[in-house]
Amino acid sequence: MHTIIKIFIITLVATLALEAEKLSDKSKVLLKGIGAIRIGMTVADAQKAGGVTFQKGHKKGSCVFLTPKGGPENITFIADKGKIMSVHIYAPSSIKTKSGVGIDSTEKQIKDAYPGQIKLIDTITSDGDTFQIFALVPKDKPVQNYRVIFTIHAGKVQDYAAGKLPFVKSRCD
């Protein structure tokens, strides 16, 4: 009887661990990925880690844009030479960073979540609208080539991305 209970508990824990890793609207964006998907993973490893299948989108230079089939919605990964380089979140989305920043967050909320690490890197005006681009610039040397980039329009985050430079800025050669 005890052996059956142990097997049940081990199976339950393994099942919950797999469910916890599956990419979803509850996954948290980190400097180096989202949920169990990490920047630098192969596309195949990222699909396995996130419990998703990617649908290939357009190509730009050496990059391919990938979206998870079946959701979550409004998320795109950029892969270069078969490796995940960045993740991009677009409105509407309930996905947030580990620190709780997401779509519709304000500049103040971003700065409060990452004190001393947020820098205004660009202001763009297009058709009379102004967009401010802020970057989370990490202090630790091992992650100096990573960023979280927030685009603010009308006082709120409209999209954001995390990953390795220059891909996090949607730059592909």
C-alpha positions, 0 to 999 in steps of 0.5 A: 500500500505504501509503495502505491502511495509513493508512486502516486505522489511521485507521479503527481509531483512530476505532473505538476512540475510539467504543468508549471513549466508549460508556457502560459499567460501566467509565465513570468518574463525574465531578463534571460527568457520566459518561464522555462524557456531560456535565451540561447536554447535551441528552438527544439529545446525551447519547445520541449521546455515550454511544452509548446510547438512553434509556428514559424512566421516571417524571416528577417535576415538570419532571424525567424519569428516564432509564435506558440501554436495554441497560445498564449496570444501576442507573444513572439520569439526571435530565433537566430541560427536555430537558437532563441534570442529574445521574447516579445510581448504585445497588447493585449496580454496578461503576461508580466515580468517576474517583478510584476511589470506588464502591458499597461504598467506605467513608467513609475511602476517600471522604475519602482520595480527596477530601481536605478536600472531603467534608462530612457534609450529613445523617443520616437514620434510617428504620426503625431504619437510619441513613444518612449523606449526604456531599457532595464540595464542590468548591473551584473557583468555576466548579463550585460548583453541582455535587456528588457525593453519597454515601449510606452505610449500614452503613459503605459507599456504597450509592448515589451521584450526580453533577451540578448542584444541586438535581438531584443530590439528586433534587430536581425541582420 
